[in-house]
Amino acid sequence: MSAPIIIIGSGFGSYQLIKTIRRTDTQQPITVFTLDEGHDYNKPDLSHVFSNQQTSTDLIRQSAQEFAAQYDITLHALTRVDSIDSQQQRVWVNDVAYPYSQLVLATGAKTFVPPMQGDASNKAMTLNSLQEFASAQQQLHEAKRIMLIGAGLIGTEIAMDLSNSGKHVVVVDPSKGVMANMLPDLVASALQTKLTEADVEFEFGQTVSALNQNESAVCATLSSGKTHHVDCVISAAGLKPNVALATQTGLEVNNGIVVNQQLQTSVKHIYALGDCAEINGKVMSYLQPILLSANALAKTLLGQPTTLSLPAMLVKVKTPQMPIQLGGSTVKDVASWQVDIDANGCSVKAFNEQKQIIGFVVTQEHMNNTFPLLRALPANL
């Protein structure tokens, strides 16, 4: 019997890859090693668990055991892969060698937690996985005042969700405004106003320098010297791809694991997928590119080499008081803007120096403009 395809990781990319393979080939042996429990869940749901009053169990679409049975895979949950022997095509786990025909690294990413001083600096929690939410949910449920480090996409979504569930939220970010690397000032300012009205407080142009335990509260000291007393602190300060295993194996690594347009790494028979993969210099952590990557990689692994082609990507910002959708370049390389704004929202087009449309942002009642604008954008890859 031939060696299986081994996949390291059990996130969206990994499980989408398995589903796609099984639609074509029900016999190919597949083995999965994962550090977590291996349940199938929708990760974006983590951004609105508080207002929906959901527990970690509520988010599970299919248990690990059910998933493994349905898709006929061998699943090793709560298991760390110690090393990869790329020459012999095997992975080592607890002194046992497992041979592979093809290996897929779907190791994901971890939330960056900025370095901080203080006796409570290790208490900053992250919400980048079902397991992390499960560990934090009781404390977050009981908390009334929460500090969020990071005003990017995830931080902004979580801030609104926490406020909608009745929490007072303080957001700290070194940038000048919400989602500063994604939204033009006009839209960012309107979103910030909506969040402020929802009892979200902002500390822009600052970082958290220290966290110290103060009786039942955590005292957060900002770089300005200002302090906030909160019940807990969440870091949503961006993602760092998990590349340790790839680096140890000698694969080419930059911000993520460098792959070509067939998702192959610098070593034969090893591929990377999802939050850990870097394609054309970019790590794309959104569901749409990961879905398309998984679909292309499934064909390649089954003997039909397939080049990944990515159209312009749509990003949906889950902020119910002000829904936003955007695509293309909306900050970088923008030379001019065209704005259509009224009491029901806005449509903003971004143009480069050659007067070509390169991006757009639409909000609220302007959502019907989304797909015509998306079709007007150049392809991503």
Secondary structure, 3 states (H helix, E strand, C coil): CCCCEEEECCCHHHHHHHHHHHHHCCCCCEEEECCCCCCEECHHHHHHCCCCCCCCHHHEEECHHHHHHHCCCEEECCCCCCEEECCCCEEEECCEEEECCEEEECCCEEECCCCCECCCHHHCECCCCHHHHHHHHHHHHHCCEEEEECCCHHHHHHHHHHHHCCCEEEEEECCCCCCCCCCCHHHHHHHHHHHHHCCEEEEECCCEEEEEEECCEEEEEECCCCEEEECEEEECCCEEECCHHHHHHCCCECCCEEECCCCECCCCCEEECHHHEEECCECCCCHHHHHHHHHHHHHHHCCCCCCCCCCCCEEEECCCCCCEEEEECCCCCCCEEEEEEECCEEEEEEECCCCCEEEEEEEHHHHHHHHHHHHHCCCCC
